[in-house]
Amino acid sequence: MMSDALEPMTTADGVAFLRTPEAAFAELADFPFQPNYFSFEGLRIHYVDEGPRDGPVALLMHGMPTWSYLNRHLIRRLTEAGYRCIAADHIGFGRSDKVVADDWYSITRHVQAHRALIEALDLQAITLFCQDWGGPISLAQVAERPARFERLVIMNTWLHHAAYEYTPRLIQWNGQWKPEGLFGTNVPDRLSLGWFMALALGHMGPPDLFALIQTGTKPSLSPTGELARQGYDAPFVGLGHAGHAGPRRFPLSLPFDNPEGGAAEAQSHWHAALQTWTGPIHFIWGGADEVFTEAWGRAWASGFPQATFDVITEAGHFLQDTHGDVIADNFLRHLGRMP
């Protein structure tokens, strides 16, 4: 266990950040990918770059509170199919640097960082796989630089616009991350993000969560559950409250609560611009998700005559983790590459 006394570093512009030691990732047996790094505003952004360099490009996005580890099964399956997979960690997540000031983070800045990465790698003919906050951040790229993209795979996400109705679960999620909310109060002192993900992925139940918060009692997980917990905990081990600013800001950047931080006006523009997309677009949806529901996914897909819609009935919000092979098989089937 690394010390909570890890000292922040500072960029040339005076932005304080923490950097997770590489040792934190050494035991991730199910994430064998070599790290790559790119500089943005003096901060180090990590990205996975796996598969043949001359293969078609798949850009895989993550959201909250995950990192490129979320897409590990998709990366494995797509590289086997000949794709070059690029999967970056947002600043504040994964192996990327973690700015300690909450107010540094905004959706606009995340969009700028990912745009810089796409341009630095000169990615072309991209197939996009996006989910959660990875949706707005990457669909902004499609709206503003459509020539770089060839095909879209959209999973359990959204773009803010006037007609969008936020679900009770998403409104609750926002409230739980307020300073006085369940997660705002308990993360990371009583509850790590790895244990939260163990709950979200079905490796433990709500009573286990509350016992962990109230008494510190850690439930026994299956080998698969323990691997997942370790994987989602790794980026934040020893970073303390300051190192969790990035995860905190995503729920508090939802546009109904924080229009400026959540880029509400820009998201509405991206949503309108995306309606003109005429390339292939595949919606692959976790049907058990109460945050971005199947009904919303189907309504969104109905606006694209060329869209396909596949529902994985039992999959929840983090379907790349639980059903990565199914997502890949559905995608490859639409390309005519599955038997």
C-alpha positions as a printed Julia matrix, in Angstrom:
339×3 Matrix{Float64}:
   0.0     0.0     0.0
   1.4     3.37   -1.02
   1.47    6.26    1.36
  -1.27    8.9     1.51
   1.58   11.41    1.82
   2.41   11.26   -1.9
   3.47   14.8    -2.79
   1.86   16.61   -5.73
   3.92   17.68   -8.71
   3.31   20.93  -10.58
   3.17   21.79  -14.28
   5.01   24.79  -15.7
   1.7    26.67  -15.44
   1.39   25.89  -11.74
  -1.24   23.13  -11.96
  -0.77   20.66   -9.1
  -1.28   16.98   -9.86
  -0.59   13.5    -8.54
   0.84   10.62  -10.54
   0.01    7.06   -9.58
   3.24    5.01   -9.23
   3.64    2.33  -11.9
   3.87   -0.29   -9.15
   0.13    0.11   -8.58
  -0.55   -1.51  -11.95
   2.02   -4.3   -11.75
  -0.37   -7.03  -10.54
  -3.15   -6.53  -13.09
  -3.01   -9.98  -14.67
  -5.96   -9.3   -16.98
  -4.54   -6.03  -18.38
  -1.28   -6.96  -20.15
  -1.07   -3.86  -22.35
   2.03   -1.68  -22.45
   1.53    1.97  -21.4
   1.95    4.87  -23.82
   1.97    8.55  -22.86
   1.12   11.87  -24.45
   1.51   15.39  -23.02
  -1.4    17.83  -22.73
  -0.98   21.16  -20.93
   2.06   19.72  -19.16
   0.12   16.68  -17.93
   0.73   13.08  -18.87
  -2.16   11.24  -20.55
  -1.95    7.47  -20.75
  -3.29    5.49  -23.67
  -3.31    1.88  -24.81
  -2.14    1.33  -28.4
  -2.52   -2.35  -29.26
  -2.86   -4.3   -32.48
  -1.36   -3.92  -35.95
  -0.31   -0.35  -36.77
  -1.75   -0.69  -40.26
  -5.04   -2.12  -39.03
  -8.33   -0.22  -38.96
  -8.47    2.09  -35.94
 -10.83    1.49  -33.02
 -11.04    4.33  -30.5
 -12.42    3.05  -27.19
 -13.68    5.56  -24.64
 -14.37    5.21  -20.92
 -16.43    7.24  -18.48
 -16.92    7.49  -14.72
 -15.37    6.04  -12.52
 -13.47    3.75  -14.88
 -10.38    3.86  -17.13
  -9.08    2.0   -20.17
  -9.2    -1.16  -18.03
 -12.98   -1.12  -18.66
 -12.34   -1.93  -22.34
  -9.81   -4.74  -21.77
 -12.07   -7.48  -23.17
 -12.97   -5.41  -26.23
  -9.31   -4.58  -26.85
  -8.38   -8.25  -26.75
 -11.21   -9.29  -29.06
 -10.79   -6.45  -31.55
  -7.02   -6.82  -31.84
  -7.59  -10.51  -32.57
  -9.84   -9.34  -35.41
  -7.04   -7.11  -36.78
  -7.93   -3.73  -35.26
  -5.5    -1.19  -33.9
  -7.1    -0.25  -30.57
  -6.51    3.15  -28.97
  -7.92    3.6   -25.45
  -6.9     6.66  -23.44
  -7.48    7.48  -19.79
  -9.07   10.86  -19.12
  -6.99   13.17  -16.96
  -7.85   12.25  -13.37
  -8.26    8.54  -14.2
  -6.23    5.42  -14.81
  -2.55    5.92  -15.53
  -3.1     9.55  -16.54
  -2.09   12.39  -14.22
  -4.63   13.48  -11.61
  -5.05   17.22  -11.16
  -5.94   17.84   -7.51
  -8.09   20.98   -7.94
 -11.73   20.06   -8.47
 -12.49   23.22  -10.45
  -9.77   22.48  -13.02
 -11.99   19.8   -14.55
 -14.63   20.5   -17.17
 -16.14   18.6   -20.07
 -14.7    21.2   -22.43
 -11.2    20.44  -21.16
 -11.69   16.69  -21.48
 -12.86   17.25  -25.08
  -9.79   19.35  -25.82
  -7.47   16.72  -24.36
  -8.93   13.93  -26.45
  -8.91   16.07  -29.58
  -5.21   16.75  -29.01
  -4.51   13.02  -28.71
  -6.43   12.15  -31.89
  -4.56   14.84  -33.8
  -1.15   13.91  -32.33
  -1.62   10.29  -33.42
  -3.26   11.48  -36.67
  -6.02    8.88  -36.32
  -8.08    8.43  -39.48
 -11.05    6.28  -40.53
 -11.84    5.77  -36.84
 -14.41    3.33  -35.54
 -15.59    4.84  -32.26
 -16.75    2.8   -29.27
 -18.2     5.1   -26.59
 -20.14    4.79  -23.33
 -21.05    6.98  -20.33
 -19.06   10.29  -20.28
 -16.98    8.85  -23.1
 -20.05    9.58  -25.24
 -20.18   13.38  -25.06
 -16.39   13.67  -25.04
 -15.9    11.57  -28.18
 -19.11   12.46  -30.03
 -17.89   16.05  -29.79
 -14.97   14.91  -31.95
 -17.36   13.35  -34.46
 -19.49   16.51  -34.58
 -16.47   18.79  -35.07
 -14.12   16.52  -37.09
 -16.42   14.06  -38.9
 -13.87   13.36  -41.65
 -11.71   11.47  -39.16
 -14.48    8.97  -38.35
 -15.84    6.08  -40.37
 -18.21    4.18  -38.05
 -19.82    4.74  -34.64
 -20.65    2.24  -31.9
 -22.72    3.93  -29.18
 -23.38    2.23  -25.84
 -25.36    3.51  -22.85
 -24.59    7.2   -23.09
 -26.24   10.44  -24.17
 -25.74   13.96  -25.46
 -27.43   16.73  -23.53
 -30.13   18.65  -25.42
 -33.36   20.42  -24.52
 -35.6    17.39  -25.08
 -33.48   14.97  -23.07
 -35.15   13.74  -19.85
 -32.69   12.77  -17.12
 -33.64    9.57  -15.34
 -34.3     9.51  -11.58
 -31.24    7.28  -11.19
 -28.99    9.85  -12.88
 -30.42   12.68  -10.8
 -29.82   10.56   -7.69
 -26.25    9.85   -8.86
 -25.58   13.58   -9.06
 -26.91   14.1    -5.53
 -24.87   11.23   -4.11
 -21.65   13.0    -5.17
 -22.49   16.3    -3.51
 -20.25   16.95   -0.48
 -23.01   15.73    1.83
 -24.03   12.77   -0.38
 -23.29    9.06    0.09
 -20.25    8.99   -2.17
 -19.18   12.58   -1.6
 -18.93   11.77    2.1
 -17.4     8.29    1.9
 -15.09    8.18   -1.16
 -12.24    7.44   -0.68
 -12.03    7.3     3.13
 -14.54    4.49    3.69
 -15.26    3.35    0.15
 -12.78    2.94   -2.7
 -13.85    3.11   -6.32
 -12.85   -0.52   -6.76
 -15.44   -1.6    -4.22
 -18.01    0.65   -5.87
 -17.32   -1.05   -9.2
 -17.57   -4.48   -7.56
 -21.11   -3.46   -6.57
 -21.96   -1.99   -9.98
 -20.74   -5.12  -11.77
 -22.77   -7.45   -9.55
 -19.88   -8.96   -7.59
 -21.47   -7.85   -4.29
 -24.79   -6.47   -3.12
 -26.02   -3.21   -1.52
 -25.9    -4.68    2.02
 -22.21   -5.41    1.45
 -21.68   -1.79    0.41
 -23.31   -0.38    3.53
 -21.48   -2.83    5.8
 -18.23   -1.72    4.2
 -19.05    1.94    4.79
 -20.41    1.53    8.31
 -18.08   -1.08    9.77
 -15.23   -1.51    7.31
 -16.22   -5.13    6.73
 -14.99   -6.2     3.31
 -17.11   -8.84    1.58
 -15.57  -11.94    0.07
 -15.48  -11.67   -3.72
 -15.19  -14.31   -6.4
 -11.81  -14.48   -8.18
 -13.32  -12.52  -11.09
 -14.78   -9.94   -8.73
 -11.51   -9.51   -6.88
  -9.61   -8.99  -10.14
 -12.1    -6.3   -11.14
 -11.91   -4.59   -7.76
  -8.14   -4.48   -7.94
  -8.25   -3.2   -11.49
 -10.54   -0.28  -10.7
  -8.77    0.5    -7.42
  -5.26    0.53   -8.91
  -5.26    4.12  -10.27
  -6.15    5.64   -6.89
  -4.21    3.59   -4.36
  -2.61    5.97   -1.87
  -3.81    9.17   -3.59
  -6.3    10.19   -0.9
  -9.1    12.72   -1.3
  -7.13   15.09   -3.52
  -6.39   12.33   -6.02
 -10.11   11.69   -6.57
 -10.95   15.14   -7.95
 -11.44   13.8   -11.48
 -14.04   11.17  -10.53
 -15.83   13.67   -8.26
 -16.2    16.22  -11.04
 -17.91   14.02  -13.61
 -21.16   13.49  -11.62
 -21.1    17.15  -10.63
 -20.73   18.19  -14.28
 -24.11   16.87  -15.39
 -25.61   19.74  -17.4
 -28.91   19.9   -15.5
 -26.87   20.72  -12.38
 -23.8    22.43  -13.84
 -24.49   23.8   -17.35
 -21.12   25.52  -17.69
 -18.95   22.68  -16.37
 -21.0    20.15  -18.32
 -20.8    22.13  -21.6
 -24.59   22.13  -21.91
 -24.73   24.55  -24.85
 -21.94   22.78  -26.71
 -23.51   19.37  -26.08
 -26.76   20.61  -27.64
 -24.75   21.72  -30.68
 -22.99   18.34  -30.89
 -26.32   16.54  -30.63
 -27.75   18.58  -33.51
 -24.61   18.14  -35.62
 -24.6    14.39  -35.07
 -28.08   14.14  -36.58
 -26.47   14.71  -39.97
 -24.23   11.63  -39.6
 -24.84    9.32  -42.56
 -22.12    6.74  -41.94
 -22.64    3.37  -40.27
 -23.87    3.67  -36.69
 -24.48    0.8   -34.31
 -26.23    1.13  -30.97
 -25.33   -1.7   -28.59
 -27.2    -1.26  -25.33
 -27.19   -2.75  -21.86
 -30.89   -3.41  -21.31
 -30.68   -3.52  -17.5
 -29.21   -0.01  -17.19
 -31.39    2.37  -15.16
 -29.13    5.36  -15.9
 -29.37    5.37  -19.71
 -32.37    3.21  -20.42
 -33.09    0.94  -23.37
 -36.06    3.16  -24.24
 -33.75    6.17  -24.57
 -31.27    4.19  -26.65
 -33.98    3.04  -29.03
 -35.39    6.57  -29.33
 -31.94    7.94  -30.15
 -31.26    5.2   -32.7
 -34.6     5.85  -34.41
 -33.24    9.18  -35.64
 -30.76    7.37  -37.91
 -32.29    5.38  -40.79
 -29.06    3.41  -41.19
 -28.71    2.54  -37.49
 -28.65   -0.95  -36.06
 -29.77   -1.59  -32.49
 -28.7    -4.57  -30.4
 -29.8    -4.95  -26.8
 -27.92   -7.16  -24.35
 -30.88   -7.73  -22.05
 -29.03   -8.69  -18.88
 -26.18   -6.16  -19.25
 -26.08   -3.09  -17.04
 -24.33    0.25  -17.36
 -20.75   -1.07  -17.56
 -21.4    -3.53  -20.36
 -17.84   -3.42  -21.75
 -16.65   -5.11  -18.55
 -19.38   -7.7   -18.23
 -20.15   -8.36  -21.92
 -17.12   -7.22  -23.9
 -17.04  -10.34  -26.08
 -20.76  -10.02  -26.84
 -20.3    -6.39  -27.88
 -17.41   -7.34  -30.16
 -19.34  -10.23  -31.68
 -22.37   -8.02  -32.38
 -20.13   -5.4   -33.98
 -18.21   -7.91  -36.12
 -21.49   -9.53  -37.19
 -22.66   -6.21  -38.62
 -19.42   -6.09  -40.59
 -20.07   -9.59  -41.91
 -17.03  -10.94  -40.11
 -18.76  -13.43  -37.82
 -19.85  -16.91  -38.92
